Amino acid sequence: MLRKRWYAAALAAVLAAAMSVPALAADDREKIDDVKLRFSYSQEPASGEDIGDISVTAESAGYTVENAEYTNAEEKDVWTVGDVPEVKVELYAKDGYRFSYTSSSHFSVSGGGADFKRARIYDDGDYIEVYVELDRIGGKLEGASGLDWNDTTATWDEIEGAKSYEVRLLRDDKTVTTVETTGTSYNFGGYFNEEGDYTFRVRAIASYNNRAGDWSDDSDTLYIDEDEVGRYGGSGRWVQDTRGWWYAYDTGGYPTNGWMQIGGLWYLFDNSGYMLTGWQRKDGDWYYMNPSGAMLTGWQAINGAWYYLNPSGVMLTGWQAINGAWYYMNSSGVMLTGWQNLGGQWYYLGTNGAMYANTWTPDGYYVNGSGVWVQ
């Protein structure tokens, strides 16, 4: 009987203690169901224009706009063709309200072609960051600057947003030829086949829309006299001796230490004037000349590996978009295949080197639109 009384007393004490513990307070703040934002700017973003400021106005209740800023313009002074301005908006909930949703259905954005991208909630719903993209920057790239001659090589400054350049060579203000290159220089040796005043001009081709920009002003004049015609652009013949092949101009002399276009093909000559073959490094870039000395371009299988040489013959490395597909060439220029960890992300490159995107790999893994394995 005493034992039963002891159990009863203990049970009563436990129940009393449990009832004395307060229940967790419920969050009775009203959920912000709809965030409406309108974007405007003092100056509409345009190619070549200053970055400027962005303004955001709240058009629904329960919160205030604390700040808005471009996230992808920190290291830029002006916008470039193809840029997509991204804006981060900082919002704070008013008293009695809290942010609870991050899906696009709870956000409405307008002005400037605004497009909701993502949102993230902090501080138990008191604060949210909203990321929005505005209309892509259109227009044309500006004309090139810094035009100069380095012997027979035309050089100019790089233009941000350009995928390639058209370069026009003129003699006495008349067009000799127009070429396209992805670099910021072009050797016109082989085109100086008449005495005269030579100049060149450059325009950029935009990566975003393939639109040609404005032509630059003409470069300074490079005068080629009769003797130099024989050196730089005259006709001639191939000659072989015990050391190799060289090209003899009919007027005397031969090309040395540089490029020469002969019969529509490009050849590279050493300091002694001998034609080079195989892999050659010139002005910081790698080129490949076949056994006949001609510079190769495009996809090339060399010693069991694939390489891509751009239209100027330069061996490319890293990520490259070629004919609508993405490829990755390592630091030696070799095209990679299969699974590759690049920049901390896994990608799958097919047997032809093309990156898989928005699909399943042959071994059953899914990669997103950027080619990244979705884990």
Short mmCIF file of the C-alpha atoms (twelve columns), coordinates in Angstrom:
data_MODEL
# 
_entry.id   MODEL 
# 
loop_
_atom_site.group_PDB 
_atom_site.id 
_atom_site.type_symbol 
_atom_site.label_atom_id 
_atom_site.label_alt_id 
_atom_site.label_comp_id 
_atom_site.label_asym_id 
_atom_site.label_seq_id 
_atom_site.Cartn_x 
_atom_site.Cartn_y 
_atom_site.Cartn_z 
_atom_site.pdbx_PDB_model_num 
ATOM 1   C CA . MET A 1   0.000  0.000  0.000    1 
ATOM 2   C CA . LEU A 2   2.836  2.408  0.848    1 
ATOM 3   C CA . ARG A 3   4.526  1.623  -2.497   1 
ATOM 4   C CA . LYS A 4   1.324  2.432  -4.432   1 
ATOM 5   C CA . ARG A 5   0.981  5.724  -2.619   1 
ATOM 6   C CA . TRP A 6   4.602  6.603  -3.470   1 
ATOM 7   C CA . TYR A 7   4.021  5.890  -7.219   1 
ATOM 8   C CA . ALA A 8   0.868  8.006  -7.224   1 
ATOM 9   C CA . ALA A 9   2.654  10.930 -5.601   1 
ATOM 10  C CA . ALA A 10  5.532  10.724 -8.101   1 
ATOM 11  C CA . LEU A 11  3.155  10.627 -11.071  1 
ATOM 12  C CA . ALA A 12  1.298  13.673 -9.815   1 
ATOM 13  C CA . ALA A 13  4.568  15.583 -9.456   1 
ATOM 14  C CA . VAL A 14  5.631  14.735 -13.021  1 
ATOM 15  C CA . LEU A 15  2.277  15.829 -14.458  1 
ATOM 16  C CA . ALA A 16  2.373  19.071 -12.515  1 
ATOM 17  C CA . ALA A 17  5.878  19.841 -13.784  1 
ATOM 18  C CA . ALA A 18  4.873  19.121 -17.389  1 
ATOM 19  C CA . MET A 19  1.878  21.419 -17.149  1 
ATOM 20  C CA . SER A 20  4.070  24.203 -15.766  1 
ATOM 21  C CA . VAL A 21  6.349  24.253 -18.901  1 
ATOM 22  C CA . PRO A 22  5.129  27.019 -21.252  1 
ATOM 23  C CA . ALA A 23  4.280  26.009 -24.852  1 
ATOM 24  C CA . LEU A 24  6.481  27.387 -27.666  1 
ATOM 25  C CA . ALA A 25  5.058  30.664 -28.895  1 
ATOM 26  C CA . ALA A 26  3.465  30.405 -32.343  1 
ATOM 27  C CA . ASP A 27  4.722  32.803 -35.062  1 
ATOM 28  C CA . ASP A 28  1.606  34.853 -35.619  1 
ATOM 29  C CA . ARG A 29  3.215  37.244 -38.101  1 
ATOM 30  C CA . GLU A 30  1.362  37.477 -41.401  1 
ATOM 31  C CA . LYS A 31  3.079  35.721 -44.302  1 
ATOM 32  C CA . ILE A 32  3.953  37.944 -47.242  1 
ATOM 33  C CA . ASP A 33  2.315  36.039 -50.058  1 
ATOM 34  C CA . ASP A 34  3.112  38.333 -52.982  1 
ATOM 35  C CA . VAL A 35  6.152  40.534 -53.616  1 
ATOM 36  C CA . LYS A 36  5.660  43.091 -56.395  1 
ATOM 37  C CA . LEU A 37  8.630  45.159 -57.541  1 
ATOM 38  C CA . ARG A 38  8.989  47.780 -60.279  1 
ATOM 39  C CA . PHE A 39  12.435 48.572 -61.706  1 
ATOM 40  C CA . SER A 40  13.540 51.886 -63.194  1 
ATOM 41  C CA . TYR A 41  16.813 53.675 -63.834  1 
ATOM 42  C CA . SER A 42  18.114 57.185 -64.306  1 
ATOM 43  C CA . GLN A 43  19.768 56.087 -67.547  1 
ATOM 44  C CA . GLU A 44  18.750 53.032 -69.544  1 
ATOM 45  C CA . PRO A 45  21.646 50.553 -69.792  1 
ATOM 46  C CA . ALA A 46  23.254 50.755 -73.234  1 
ATOM 47  C CA . SER A 47  26.508 49.642 -74.811  1 
ATOM 48  C CA . GLY A 48  29.317 52.084 -74.090  1 
ATOM 49  C CA . GLU A 49  27.297 53.996 -71.478  1 
ATOM 50  C CA . ASP A 50  28.133 54.387 -67.783  1 
ATOM 51  C CA . ILE A 51  26.704 51.742 -65.450  1 
ATOM 52  C CA . GLY A 52  24.416 54.202 -63.645  1 
ATOM 53  C CA . ASP A 53  22.003 53.511 -60.791  1 
ATOM 54  C CA . ILE A 54  18.982 51.237 -60.509  1 
ATOM 55  C CA . SER A 55  15.825 52.061 -58.543  1 
ATOM 56  C CA . VAL A 56  13.230 49.618 -57.217  1 
ATOM 57  C CA . THR A 57  9.755  50.443 -55.913  1 
ATOM 58  C CA . ALA A 58  7.603  48.133 -53.774  1 
ATOM 59  C CA . GLU A 59  4.077  47.746 -55.152  1 
ATOM 60  C CA . SER A 60  2.581  45.474 -52.503  1 
ATOM 61  C CA . ALA A 61  2.240  45.614 -48.709  1 
ATOM 62  C CA . GLY A 62  4.194  44.240 -45.783  1 
ATOM 63  C CA . TYR A 63  7.788  45.139 -46.649  1 
ATOM 64  C CA . THR A 64  10.159 47.940 -47.647  1 
ATOM 65  C CA . VAL A 65  12.968 48.176 -50.192  1 
ATOM 66  C CA . GLU A 66  16.267 48.748 -48.401  1 
ATOM 67  C CA . ASN A 67  18.706 48.696 -51.323  1 
ATOM 68  C CA . ALA A 68  19.157 47.688 -54.971  1 
ATOM 69  C CA . GLU A 69  22.422 47.250 -56.844  1 
ATOM 70  C CA . TYR A 70  23.909 45.620 -59.933  1 
ATOM 71  C CA . THR A 71  25.806 42.439 -59.066  1 
ATOM 72  C CA . ASN A 72  27.735 42.009 -62.316  1 
ATOM 73  C CA . ALA A 73  29.077 45.527 -62.829  1 
ATOM 74  C CA . GLU A 74  31.604 45.831 -59.999  1 
ATOM 75  C CA . GLU A 75  34.640 45.729 -62.291  1 
ATOM 76  C CA . LYS A 76  33.062 47.553 -65.227  1 
ATOM 77  C CA . ASP A 77  32.812 51.255 -66.043  1 
ATOM 78  C CA . VAL A 78  30.444 50.860 -68.982  1 
ATOM 79  C CA . TRP A 79  28.008 48.280 -70.345  1 
ATOM 80  C CA . THR A 80  29.013 46.068 -73.267  1 
ATOM 81  C CA . VAL A 81  26.910 44.512 -76.016  1 
ATOM 82  C CA . GLY A 82  25.596 41.171 -74.751  1 
ATOM 83  C CA . ASP A 83  25.746 42.032 -71.038  1 
ATOM 84  C CA . VAL A 84  22.732 40.950 -68.960  1 
ATOM 85  C CA . PRO A 85  22.390 43.326 -65.976  1 
ATOM 86  C CA . GLU A 86  21.618 41.421 -62.761  1 
ATOM 87  C CA . VAL A 87  20.144 43.301 -59.794  1 
ATOM 88  C CA . LYS A 88  20.133 42.270 -56.131  1 
ATOM 89  C CA . VAL A 89  17.235 43.794 -54.168  1 
ATOM 90  C CA . GLU A 90  17.273 43.828 -50.352  1 
ATOM 91  C CA . LEU A 91  13.842 43.807 -48.684  1 
ATOM 92  C CA . TYR A 92  12.848 44.025 -45.018  1 
ATOM 93  C CA . ALA A 93  9.526  42.833 -43.633  1 
ATOM 94  C CA . LYS A 94  7.466  45.381 -41.681  1 
ATOM 95  C CA . ASP A 95  6.339  44.719 -38.114  1 
ATOM 96  C CA . GLY A 96  3.828  41.904 -38.019  1 
ATOM 97  C CA . TYR A 97  4.954  40.444 -41.365  1 
ATOM 98  C CA . ARG A 98  7.466  37.822 -42.468  1 
ATOM 99  C CA . PHE A 99  8.832  36.439 -45.727  1 
ATOM 100 C CA . SER A 100 8.021  32.758 -46.218  1 
ATOM 101 C CA . TYR A 101 8.251  31.997 -49.944  1 
ATOM 102 C CA . THR A 102 11.064 31.937 -52.508  1 
ATOM 103 C CA . SER A 103 9.365  30.324 -55.512  1 
ATOM 104 C CA . SER A 104 8.753  32.464 -58.606  1 
ATOM 105 C CA . SER A 105 4.951  32.244 -58.251  1 
ATOM 106 C CA . HIS A 106 5.147  34.609 -55.256  1 
ATOM 107 C CA . PHE A 107 7.089  37.326 -57.105  1 
ATOM 108 C CA . SER A 108 5.974  39.829 -59.725  1 
ATOM 109 C CA . VAL A 109 8.614  42.098 -61.289  1 
ATOM 110 C CA . SER A 110 8.236  44.718 -64.017  1 
ATOM 111 C CA . GLY A 111 10.135 47.481 -65.779  1 
ATOM 112 C CA . GLY A 112 13.323 47.189 -67.824  1 
ATOM 113 C CA . GLY A 113 12.407 43.704 -69.012  1 
ATOM 114 C CA . ALA A 114 12.813 42.438 -65.440  1 
ATOM 115 C CA . ASP A 115 12.867 38.653 -65.009  1 
ATOM 116 C CA . PHE A 116 12.833 37.016 -61.559  1 
ATOM 117 C CA . LYS A 117 15.713 34.567 -61.071  1 
ATOM 118 C CA . ARG A 118 15.900 33.550 -57.393  1 
ATOM 119 C CA . ALA A 119 15.346 34.661 -53.776  1 
ATOM 120 C CA . ARG A 120 16.812 33.771 -50.387  1 
ATOM 121 C CA . ILE A 121 15.307 34.388 -46.927  1 
ATOM 122 C CA . TYR A 122 17.357 35.326 -43.843  1 
ATOM 123 C CA . ASP A 123 16.789 36.190 -40.156  1 
ATOM 124 C CA . ASP A 124 13.698 34.049 -39.634  1 
ATOM 125 C CA . GLY A 125 11.804 35.811 -42.410  1 
ATOM 126 C CA . ASP A 126 12.721 39.398 -41.509  1 
ATOM 127 C CA . TYR A 127 14.967 39.872 -44.561  1 
ATOM 128 C CA . ILE A 128 15.050 38.585 -48.134  1 
ATOM 129 C CA . GLU A 129 17.362 39.043 -51.126  1 
ATOM 130 C CA . VAL A 130 15.733 38.968 -54.552  1 
ATOM 131 C CA . TYR A 131 17.780 38.575 -57.746  1 
ATOM 132 C CA . VAL A 132 16.416 39.842 -61.052  1 
ATOM 133 C CA . GLU A 133 17.839 40.085 -64.579  1 
ATOM 134 C CA . LEU A 134 17.050 43.004 -66.901  1 
ATOM 135 C CA . ASP A 135 17.040 43.156 -70.713  1 
ATOM 136 C CA . ARG A 136 20.258 42.106 -72.412  1 
ATOM 137 C CA . ILE A 137 22.338 45.022 -73.722  1 
ATOM 138 C CA . GLY A 138 21.947 45.312 -77.500  1 
ATOM 139 C CA . GLY A 139 23.564 47.540 -80.113  1 
ATOM 140 C CA . LYS A 140 26.936 47.486 -81.854  1 
ATOM 141 C CA . LEU A 141 30.466 47.386 -80.517  1 
ATOM 142 C CA . GLU A 142 32.531 50.530 -80.806  1 
ATOM 143 C CA . GLY A 143 35.374 50.850 -83.276  1 
ATOM 144 C CA . ALA A 144 38.801 49.533 -82.321  1 
ATOM 145 C CA . SER A 145 41.499 51.812 -80.940  1 
ATOM 146 C CA . GLY A 146 45.252 51.625 -80.491  1 
ATOM 147 C CA . LEU A 147 45.886 50.726 -84.155  1 
ATOM 148 C CA . ASP A 148 49.587 50.362 -84.923  1 
ATOM 149 C CA . TRP A 149 52.065 48.660 -87.230  1 
ATOM 150 C CA . ASN A 150 54.702 46.234 -85.937  1 
ATOM 151 C CA . ASP A 151 56.735 45.643 -89.088  1 
ATOM 152 C CA . THR A 152 54.116 44.016 -91.381  1 
ATOM 153 C CA . THR A 153 51.810 43.048 -88.519  1 
ATOM 154 C CA . ALA A 154 48.725 45.143 -87.775  1 
ATOM 155 C CA . THR A 155 47.894 45.415 -84.059  1 
ATOM 156 C CA . TRP A 156 45.019 46.959 -82.070  1 
ATOM 157 C CA . ASP A 157 43.502 46.993 -78.577  1 
ATOM 158 C CA . GLU A 158 41.102 44.270 -77.457  1 
ATOM 159 C CA . ILE A 159 37.399 45.169 -77.388  1 
ATOM 160 C CA . GLU A 160 35.325 43.674 -74.578  1 
ATOM 161 C CA . GLY A 161 32.454 41.556 -75.890  1 
ATOM 162 C CA . ALA A 162 34.113 40.819 -79.243  1 
ATOM 163 C CA . LYS A 163 34.426 37.236 -80.479  1 
ATOM 164 C CA . SER A 164 36.480 38.179 -83.559  1 
ATOM 165 C CA . TYR A 165 37.621 41.100 -85.697  1 
ATOM 166 C CA . GLU A 166 37.448 42.033 -89.357  1 
ATOM 167 C CA . VAL A 167 40.627 43.731 -90.547  1 
ATOM 168 C CA . ARG A 168 40.753 45.588 -93.857  1 
ATOM 169 C CA . LEU A 169 44.064 46.347 -95.551  1 
ATOM 170 C CA . LEU A 170 44.145 49.318 -97.920  1 
ATOM 171 C CA . ARG A 171 46.763 50.553 -100.381 1 
ATOM 172 C CA . ASP A 172 46.463 54.192 -101.411 1 
ATOM 173 C CA . ASP A 173 42.930 54.191 -99.903  1 
ATOM 174 C CA . LYS A 174 41.801 51.186 -101.988 1 
ATOM 175 C CA . THR A 175 40.932 47.827 -100.427 1 
ATOM 176 C CA . VAL A 176 43.553 45.096 -100.866 1 
ATOM 177 C CA . THR A 177 41.908 42.409 -98.712  1 
ATOM 178 C CA . THR A 178 39.655 41.932 -95.684  1 
ATOM 179 C CA . VAL A 179 40.414 39.133 -93.218  1 
ATOM 180 C CA . GLU A 180 38.846 37.865 -89.988  1 
ATOM 181 C CA . THR A 181 40.795 36.874 -86.884  1 
ATOM 182 C CA . THR A 182 40.081 36.125 -83.225  1 
ATOM 183 C CA . GLY A 183 43.297 37.777 -82.059  1 
ATOM 184 C CA . THR A 184 44.313 41.422 -81.791  1 
ATOM 185 C CA . SER A 185 46.979 41.304 -84.474  1 
ATOM 186 C CA . TYR A 186 47.344 40.138 -88.051  1 
ATOM 187 C CA . ASN A 187 50.453 39.738 -90.190  1 
ATOM 188 C CA . PHE A 188 49.797 41.068 -93.689  1 
ATOM 189 C CA . GLY A 189 53.156 39.872 -94.995  1 
ATOM 190 C CA . GLY A 190 52.471 38.536 -98.486  1 
ATOM 191 C CA . TYR A 191 49.941 41.247 -99.359  1 
ATOM 192 C CA . PHE A 192 52.466 44.022 -100.003 1 
ATOM 193 C CA . ASN A 193 52.913 43.225 -103.691 1 
ATOM 194 C CA . GLU A 194 52.895 46.813 -104.949 1 
ATOM 195 C CA . GLU A 195 54.639 49.977 -103.898 1 
ATOM 196 C CA . GLY A 196 52.357 52.360 -101.988 1 
ATOM 197 C CA . ASP A 197 50.934 53.676 -98.734  1 
ATOM 198 C CA . TYR A 198 49.307 50.893 -96.702  1 
ATOM 199 C CA . THR A 199 46.800 51.424 -93.885  1 
ATOM 200 C CA . PHE A 200 44.325 49.182 -92.105  1 
ATOM 201 C CA . ARG A 201 41.055 49.533 -90.206  1 
ATOM 202 C CA . VAL A 202 39.305 47.186 -87.759  1 
ATOM 203 C CA . ARG A 203 35.776 46.417 -86.637  1 
ATOM 204 C CA . ALA A 204 34.639 43.962 -83.965  1 
ATOM 205 C CA . ILE A 205 32.100 41.127 -84.256  1 
ATOM 206 C CA . ALA A 206 29.989 40.816 -81.075  1 
ATOM 207 C CA . SER A 207 29.915 37.473 -79.253  1 
ATOM 208 C CA . TYR A 208 26.267 37.955 -78.279  1 
ATOM 209 C CA . ASN A 209 24.591 38.618 -81.640  1 
ATOM 210 C CA . ASN A 210 27.348 38.241 -84.282  1 
ATOM 211 C CA . ARG A 211 26.697 41.859 -85.239  1 
ATOM 212 C CA . ALA A 212 29.560 43.814 -86.794  1 
ATOM 213 C CA . GLY A 213 30.500 47.030 -85.015  1 
ATOM 214 C CA . ASP A 214 31.665 50.312 -86.472  1 
ATOM 215 C CA . TRP A 215 34.859 50.519 -88.484  1 
ATOM 216 C CA . SER A 216 37.722 52.222 -86.699  1 
ATOM 217 C CA . ASP A 217 39.603 55.167 -88.114  1 
ATOM 218 C CA . ASP A 218 42.461 54.181 -90.406  1 
ATOM 219 C CA . SER A 219 45.841 53.369 -88.914  1 
ATOM 220 C CA . ASP A 220 48.988 55.337 -89.558  1 
ATOM 221 C CA . THR A 221 50.543 54.776 -92.977  1 
ATOM 222 C CA . LEU A 222 53.091 52.052 -93.663  1 
ATOM 223 C CA . TYR A 223 54.994 52.925 -96.830  1 
ATOM 224 C CA . ILE A 224 56.290 49.981 -98.859  1 
ATOM 225 C CA . ASP A 225 58.877 50.908 -101.495 1 
ATOM 226 C CA . GLU A 226 59.968 48.909 -104.525 1 
ATOM 227 C CA . ASP A 227 62.729 47.070 -102.674 1 
ATOM 228 C CA . GLU A 228 60.393 46.073 -99.837  1 
ATOM 229 C CA . VAL A 229 57.842 44.719 -102.308 1 
ATOM 230 C CA . GLY A 230 60.404 42.080 -103.198 1 
ATOM 231 C CA . ARG A 231 60.986 41.338 -99.540  1 
ATOM 232 C CA . TYR A 232 57.377 41.241 -98.333  1 
ATOM 233 C CA . GLY A 233 55.134 40.358 -101.194 1 
ATOM 234 C CA . GLY A 234 56.865 39.494 -104.432 1 
ATOM 235 C CA . SER A 235 56.594 36.228 -106.337 1 
ATOM 236 C CA . GLY A 236 59.300 33.624 -106.056 1 
ATOM 237 C CA . ARG A 237 60.098 29.917 -105.878 1 
ATOM 238 C CA . TRP A 238 60.797 27.230 -103.307 1 
ATOM 239 C CA . VAL A 239 64.420 26.167 -102.911 1 
ATOM 240 C CA . GLN A 240 65.772 23.157 -100.985 1 
ATOM 241 C CA . ASP A 241 69.304 22.755 -99.692  1 
ATOM 242 C CA . THR A 242 70.948 20.478 -97.120  1 
ATOM 243 C CA . ARG A 243 69.342 22.368 -94.217  1 
ATOM 244 C CA . GLY A 244 65.792 22.542 -95.514  1 
ATOM 245 C CA . TRP A 245 63.356 24.568 -97.592  1 
ATOM 246 C CA . TRP A 246 63.364 28.341 -98.085  1 
ATOM 247 C CA . TYR A 247 61.539 30.741 -100.396 1 
ATOM 248 C CA . ALA A 248 63.527 32.840 -102.848 1 
ATOM 249 C CA . TYR A 249 61.982 36.049 -104.219 1 
ATOM 250 C CA . ASP A 250 62.402 36.582 -107.950 1 
ATOM 251 C CA . THR A 251 63.716 40.043 -107.153 1 
ATOM 252 C CA . GLY A 252 66.244 38.657 -104.674 1 
ATOM 253 C CA . GLY A 253 66.095 38.006 -100.949 1 
ATOM 254 C CA . TYR A 254 63.870 35.710 -98.907  1 
ATOM 255 C CA . PRO A 255 61.447 35.950 -95.953  1 
ATOM 256 C CA . THR A 256 62.893 35.469 -92.462  1 
ATOM 257 C CA . ASN A 257 61.662 35.302 -88.872  1 
ATOM 258 C CA . GLY A 258 57.952 35.517 -89.599  1 
ATOM 259 C CA . TRP A 259 54.912 34.579 -91.599  1 
ATOM 260 C CA . MET A 260 54.529 34.581 -95.352  1 
ATOM 261 C CA . GLN A 261 51.437 33.761 -97.402  1 
ATOM 262 C CA . ILE A 262 52.346 31.808 -100.515 1 
ATOM 263 C CA . GLY A 263 49.790 30.359 -102.892 1 
ATOM 264 C CA . GLY A 264 46.996 31.093 -100.427 1 
ATOM 265 C CA . LEU A 265 48.695 29.182 -97.583  1 
ATOM 266 C CA . TRP A 266 50.609 30.507 -94.595  1 
ATOM 267 C CA . TYR A 267 54.187 29.481 -93.836  1 
ATOM 268 C CA . LEU A 268 56.488 30.339 -90.935  1 
ATOM 269 C CA . PHE A 269 60.195 30.978 -91.453  1 
ATOM 270 C CA . ASP A 270 62.997 31.019 -88.880  1 
ATOM 271 C CA . ASN A 271 65.717 33.644 -88.445  1 
ATOM 272 C CA . SER A 272 67.768 32.065 -91.228  1 
ATOM 273 C CA . GLY A 273 64.832 31.933 -93.628  1 
ATOM 274 C CA . TYR A 274 64.126 28.205 -93.411  1 
ATOM 275 C CA . MET A 275 60.553 26.924 -93.468  1 
ATOM 276 C CA . LEU A 276 59.354 25.461 -90.160  1 
ATOM 277 C CA . THR A 277 57.170 22.392 -89.635  1 
ATOM 278 C CA . GLY A 278 55.354 20.789 -86.695  1 
ATOM 279 C CA . TRP A 279 54.450 22.659 -83.516  1 
ATOM 280 C CA . GLN A 280 55.824 26.188 -83.416  1 
ATOM 281 C CA . ARG A 281 55.444 28.939 -80.804  1 
ATOM 282 C CA . LYS A 282 55.198 32.457 -82.191  1 
ATOM 283 C CA . ASP A 283 54.411 35.642 -80.244  1 
ATOM 284 C CA . GLY A 284 53.112 33.611 -77.304  1 
ATOM 285 C CA . ASP A 285 50.774 31.369 -79.340  1 
ATOM 286 C CA . TRP A 286 51.148 27.807 -80.646  1 
ATOM 287 C CA . TYR A 287 50.662 26.894 -84.312  1 
ATOM 288 C CA . TYR A 288 50.981 23.660 -86.244  1 
ATOM 289 C CA . MET A 289 52.589 23.419 -89.674  1 
ATOM 290 C CA . ASN A 290 52.144 20.217 -91.659  1 
ATOM 291 C CA . PRO A 291 55.123 18.347 -93.189  1 
ATOM 292 C CA . SER A 292 54.859 20.636 -96.238  1 
ATOM 293 C CA . GLY A 293 55.109 23.679 -93.975  1 
ATOM 294 C CA . ALA A 294 51.529 24.925 -94.449  1 
ATOM 295 C CA . MET A 295 49.799 26.261 -91.334  1 
ATOM 296 C CA . LEU A 296 46.744 24.190 -90.349  1 
ATOM 297 C CA . THR A 297 43.405 25.430 -89.004  1 
ATOM 298 C CA . GLY A 298 40.253 23.838 -87.575  1 
ATOM 299 C CA . TRP A 299 40.106 20.387 -85.959  1 
ATOM 300 C CA . GLN A 300 43.321 18.441 -86.372  1 
ATOM 301 C CA . ALA A 301 44.293 14.948 -85.158  1 
ATOM 302 C CA . ILE A 302 47.985 15.152 -84.274  1 
ATOM 303 C CA . ASN A 303 49.893 12.225 -82.752  1 
ATOM 304 C CA . GLY A 304 46.693 10.550 -81.586  1 
ATOM 305 C CA . ALA A 305 45.115 13.626 -79.959  1 
ATOM 306 C CA . TRP A 306 42.614 16.200 -81.217  1 
ATOM 307 C CA . TYR A 307 43.375 19.924 -81.249  1 
ATOM 308 C CA . TYR A 308 41.445 22.965 -82.452  1 
ATOM 309 C CA . LEU A 309 43.324 25.669 -84.340  1 
ATOM 310 C CA . ASN A 310 41.328 28.849 -84.928  1 
ATOM 311 C CA . PRO A 311 41.074 30.562 -88.344  1 
ATOM 312 C CA . SER A 312 44.349 32.350 -87.600  1 
ATOM 313 C CA . GLY A 313 45.999 29.009 -86.792  1 
ATOM 314 C CA . VAL A 314 46.262 29.627 -83.041  1 
ATOM 315 C CA . MET A 315 45.898 26.527 -80.842  1 
ATOM 316 C CA . LEU A 316 43.009 27.064 -78.398  1 
ATOM 317 C CA . THR A 317 42.786 25.950 -74.776  1 
ATOM 318 C CA . GLY A 318 40.051 25.921 -72.130  1 
ATOM 319 C CA . TRP A 319 36.320 26.081 -72.894  1 
ATOM 320 C CA . GLN A 320 35.539 26.804 -76.538  1 
ATOM 321 C CA . ALA A 321 32.191 27.130 -78.335  1 
ATOM 322 C CA . ILE A 322 32.636 25.608 -81.793  1 
ATOM 323 C CA . ASN A 323 29.818 25.124 -84.298  1 
ATOM 324 C CA . GLY A 324 27.127 25.277 -81.628  1 
ATOM 325 C CA . ALA A 325 28.752 22.906 -79.117  1 
ATOM 326 C CA . TRP A 326 31.084 23.364 -76.153  1 
ATOM 327 C CA . TYR A 327 34.463 21.645 -75.952  1 
ATOM 328 C CA . TYR A 328 37.292 21.717 -73.435  1 
ATOM 329 C CA . MET A 329 40.956 21.687 -74.397  1 
ATOM 330 C CA . ASN A 330 43.546 21.289 -71.645  1 
ATOM 331 C CA . SER A 331 46.564 23.564 -71.208  1 
ATOM 332 C CA . SER A 332 48.391 21.562 -73.896  1 
ATOM 333 C CA . GLY A 333 45.510 22.079 -76.321  1 
ATOM 334 C CA . VAL A 334 44.338 18.446 -76.217  1 
ATOM 335 C CA . MET A 335 40.562 17.965 -76.518  1 
ATOM 336 C CA . LEU A 336 39.212 16.098 -73.477  1 
ATOM 337 C CA . THR A 337 36.479 13.450 -73.375  1 
ATOM 338 C CA . GLY A 338 34.501 11.615 -70.691  1 
ATOM 339 C CA . TRP A 339 33.967 12.871 -67.135  1 
ATOM 340 C CA . GLN A 340 36.073 15.910 -66.271  1 
ATOM 341 C CA . ASN A 341 36.272 17.948 -63.052  1 
ATOM 342 C CA . LEU A 342 36.720 21.516 -64.246  1 
ATOM 343 C CA . GLY A 343 36.667 24.433 -61.858  1 
ATOM 344 C CA . GLY A 344 35.237 22.245 -59.109  1 
ATOM 345 C CA . GLN A 345 32.291 21.032 -61.237  1 
ATOM 346 C CA . TRP A 346 31.824 17.723 -63.048  1 
ATOM 347 C CA . TYR A 347 31.078 17.753 -66.789  1 
ATOM 348 C CA . TYR A 348 30.613 14.973 -69.313  1 
ATOM 349 C CA . LEU A 349 32.268 15.356 -72.719  1 
ATOM 350 C CA . GLY A 350 31.236 12.886 -75.403  1 
ATOM 351 C CA . THR A 351 33.571 10.752 -77.468  1 
ATOM 352 C CA . ASN A 352 33.652 13.595 -79.999  1 
ATOM 353 C CA . GLY A 353 34.495 16.060 -77.223  1 
ATOM 354 C CA . ALA A 354 31.114 17.854 -77.221  1 
ATOM 355 C CA . MET A 355 29.750 18.701 -73.762  1 
ATOM 356 C CA . TYR A 356 26.478 17.048 -72.743  1 
ATOM 357 C CA . ALA A 357 23.766 19.482 -71.512  1 
ATOM 358 C CA . ASN A 358 20.159 19.079 -70.340  1 
ATOM 359 C CA . THR A 359 20.359 15.318 -70.752  1 
ATOM 360 C CA . TRP A 360 21.451 12.011 -69.244  1 
ATOM 361 C CA . THR A 361 24.999 10.770 -69.707  1 
ATOM 362 C CA . PRO A 362 25.642 7.258  -71.069  1 
ATOM 363 C CA . ASP A 363 26.363 6.033  -67.523  1 
ATOM 364 C CA . GLY A 364 23.069 7.358  -66.134  1 
ATOM 365 C CA . TYR A 365 23.770 10.774 -64.609  1 
ATOM 366 C CA . TYR A 366 21.895 13.997 -65.349  1 
ATOM 367 C CA . VAL A 367 23.665 17.217 -66.371  1 
ATOM 368 C CA . ASN A 368 21.930 20.614 -66.434  1 
ATOM 369 C CA . GLY A 369 21.819 23.266 -69.152  1 
ATOM 370 C CA . SER A 370 25.320 24.424 -68.233  1 
ATOM 371 C CA . GLY A 371 26.638 20.872 -68.494  1 
ATOM 372 C CA . VAL A 372 27.122 20.493 -64.729  1 
ATOM 373 C CA . TRP A 373 26.313 17.134 -63.111  1 
ATOM 374 C CA . VAL A 374 23.220 17.530 -60.916  1 
ATOM 375 C CA . GLN A 375 24.027 15.615 -57.730  1 
# 
